[in-house]
Amino acid sequence: MKMKKYLFFMGCFMVLYCTSCSNKTASEEAVAAPVKTSVTFTQPVSQGFTDNIILNGNTQFQKKLVLRANITGYITAMPWKTGDHISSGTLFCSIKTKEQDALKNIDSREPSLKQFQTPLNVFANASGIFTAVNYSKGDFVNEGDILATITDPSSLVLVVNVPYEYHEFVYKGRTCSVKFPDGKTIQATIQEEVPVVDAAYQTQSFLIRFPGNRLLPENINLIVHIPVNQKQNAVSLPLEAIQTNETQDAFWVMKLINDSLAVKIPITVGLQNDSLREIISGIGINDKIIVKGAYGLPDSSLVKLQTEKD
């Protein structure tokens, strides 16, 4: 009987021991399994870069003419409104004096006075678009009042105020690119320069005319890029592959070794555009650089390449 109890307890002990060993082995294997970060990589490309001076420009119409009242009185006819086109010599409005208006009730008794009731006409002195019409039919005006403003659309220019320190790069005949608010870019040429420097801001105005007589509203702010330095066939990487510190005085990338190890490589950067940046030193054109998954990754980290299914 004692022997049976002994054997029973020994059997239980062996089962517990084996179970404990099995759990310990599984736990040790779980701890020993390395954690690998999923990443994607890219390779540097050869790219040309241009270093630009970036300036702001503002559209303006250079030629604006005003129509003035040639007599004091009341406007009897004026069909124009802002935005209408008018040709030079076209009738703009008619004005009747106060005296003429007073005679309107006695012309039947004095037919000889009727000739003095004819309103005086005001004709357009230029062709263009009305950008302002200040009076309407029936309004009273004084002699010399500005009735309307006519703008010549062909006189549109882009005015760029350039700090004088850039005078060696910005001059008449210089090519540049103009970027519009909708993202479109056109090539243009600086055609005129104003030989005056603003005393307070030390800037000089340059005028750019748009090719093809492009019609734009006044007072649009546009971005002007003037090339200063150009570099061809530079080693470059996507901006998201390049990491930097808070002060942006140190840059690095995570280089992929044997498709499983990520190594931190300090680099020197140069020119950049909207998506790429020049790499002056640190990596070669054939290196594999992690582009996704590298942020916060410590040096010499184990990684695995992410597939499309991942």
Secondary structure, 3 states (H helix, E strand, C coil): CHHHHHHHHHHHHHHHHHHHHHHHHHHHHHHHCCCCEEEEEECCEEEEEEEEEEEEEEEEECCEEEEECCCCEEEEECCCCCCCEECCCCEEEEEECHHHHHHHHCCCCCHHHHHHHCCEEEECCCCEEEEEECCCCCCEECCCCEEEEEECHHHEEEEEEEEHHHCCCCCCCCEEEEECCCCCEEEEEEEEEEEEECCCCCEEEEEECCHHHCCCCCCCEEEEEEEEEEEEEEEEEEHHHCEECCCCCCEEEEEEECCCEEEEEEEEEEEECCCEEEEEECCCCCCCEEEECCCCCCCCEEEEECCCCC
